[in-house]
Amino acid sequence: MHACHTWRKGEGSLKRDMNHKRGDPQDGISIVWRVAAARPVTTKRENAMKTGIVGLGRMGRAMCARLKEFDLAPVAWDISESARNTAKDSGVEVVGSARAVAEQAEVVITTITEDNGVRSLFTGPSGFLEGDVKGKLFIEMSTLRPETVRSLSAVLGMRGGAIVDSPVLGSIPTVLEGKLLSLAGGETKDIERARPVLEKLTRAIVHLGPVGSGHTMKLAVNLLMANYLQALAEGLAMGLENGLKLDQMLDVFANSPLAACRT
């Protein structure tokens, strides 16, 4: 396997491309690391891009706030009236439906909690596909089964739209700082279209392959995290049951090879 490492510096940014195979990232892995500190902050809208977000939980509202800093304030919607009202109170422009978001935006982020809900956003009443999605790009940032986003990609393709999956690693503070890690799947041209938005939210975009690859990677990470937490809980329970002190156990863990597992 041939590895190619190329460093590029331009326009105040420093990037690294790592391709395990030459050619399209769908045949290998492409990683672009963006050094945020090296890039001057800009508040000008890039190509007057209009953005939208569906899903106004804590992550969705944090994304709205972050994008607003760069004059990319999205139009938004959520199925929950309470979530819509909370978003309105924080200055988010809330519209009447998922379809209305897609009608007003070129790039639409979806970030909700489960597969059926995401399918409903596209195919349900007042969903995206009730309108014209030709030329629209959807960035799916929920945590889903890979087959869900693949099936949506096929439907969108027949209607002239496109989708990339970009589940993320991080939490509310990392959203607000623009330091999420994007696990991206999709065609290279669609990833590039999504980049001006994703770069405002992330410290790095990892293009893992075709649509569904990002969700596959996110599930792999979640599986490892779940096993780590379960083992940690069982280890602590065993120690407490045999008379060890919790603070001492945690101190030992923090000074052992286990510390390398911390994120």
C-alpha positions, 0 to 999 in steps of 0.5 A, spaced: 500 500 500 502 506 497 502 512 502 502 519 499 503 525 504 502 532 502 503 538 506 500 545 503 500 552 505 496 557 503 491 563 504 493 562 512 491 555 512 495 548 513 493 542 510 495 535 510 492 530 505 494 522 507 491 517 501 493 510 503 491 509 495 492 514 490 485 517 487 478 518 490 478 517 497 472 512 496 478 507 494 482 509 500 482 514 506 483 521 505 484 526 512 484 533 511 487 536 518 485 544 518 489 548 523 484 553 526 489 557 529 493 558 522 487 560 519 484 568 520 477 568 522 472 571 517 465 573 518 464 574 510 459 569 507 462 564 503 459 565 496 452 567 499 451 560 501 444 559 505 444 554 510 439 550 514 438 545 520 433 540 522 434 538 529 434 543 535 436 540 541 442 542 544 447 540 539 443 543 533 442 550 537 450 550 538 451 549 531 446 555 529 450 559 534 457 557 531 455 558 524 452 565 526 458 567 527 461 566 520 454 569 517 452 563 515 446 563 520 441 557 518 434 557 518 431 551 522 426 547 524 424 541 529 418 537 530 418 539 538 414 546 539 418 546 545 425 546 542 423 551 536 421 556 542 427 555 545 431 556 539 427 562 537 428 565 544 436 564 542 435 568 536 435 562 531 430 563 525 425 558 525 421 556 519 414 552 519 417 545 517 423 541 514 420 542 507 421 549 508 428 549 511 430 545 504 426 550 500 430 556 503 437 553 504 442 550 499 445 546 504 441 542 510 444 539 516 440 534 520 442 532 527 436 528 530 436 522 534 434 516 530 433 512 524 425 513 523 425 520 525 431 522 519 427 518 514 420 522 516 424 528 515 425 526 508 419 522 506 414 524 511 409 529 511 412 536 509 418 533 509 424 535 504 422 530 498 415 534 498 419 540 495 424 540 489 431 538 492 434 538 485 441 541 487 440 541 494 446 538 499 444 534 505 449 533 511 446 528 515 450 528 522 445 524 526 448 517 529 444 512 524 445 505 521 449 506 515 444 503 510 439 508 512 443 514 509 445 509 503 437 508 502 436 516 502 442 517 498 439 513 492 432 517 493 435 523 493 440 522 487 433 520 483 431 527 485 437 531 483 439 532 490 445 529 494 447 527 501 453 526 505 454 523 512 458 526 517 456 524 524 461 527 529 465 526 535 465 532 540 460 535 545 457 542 546 463 546 548 467 543 542 461 545 537 462 552 540 469 552 539 469 549 532 473 543 534 468 537 532 471 531 528 467 530 522 467 522 520 465 523 513 462 519 507 460 521 500 462 523 493 468 527 493 465 533 490 459 533 495 464 533 501 467 539 497 461 542 497 460 541 504 466 543 506 465 551 507 460 549 512 463 543 516 470 547 517 466 552 521 464 546 526 470 542 526 477 541 527 478 536 522 474 532 516 476 525 515 473 522 508 472 515 510 469 513 503 462 513 500 456 514 503 455 510 509 462 510 511 462 516 516 456 512 520 460 506 520 466 509 523 461 512 528 458 506 530 465 503 531 467 508 535 461 508 540 462 500 540 469 501 543 467 507 548 461 502 550 466 496 552 471 501 555 465 504 560 462 497 561 469 495 563 471 501 567 464 500 571 465 493 573 473 494 575 470 499 580 465 495 582 470 489 584 474 494 587 469 497 592 466 490 593 473 488 596 474 494 600 478 499 595 477 506 595 474 510 589 478 516 589 485 511 590 482 507 584 481 513 580 488 516 581 491 509 579 487 508 573 489 516 571 497 514 572 496 507 568 496 505 561 489 506 561 490 514 561 492 513 554 484 511 553 482 518 555 479 523 550 
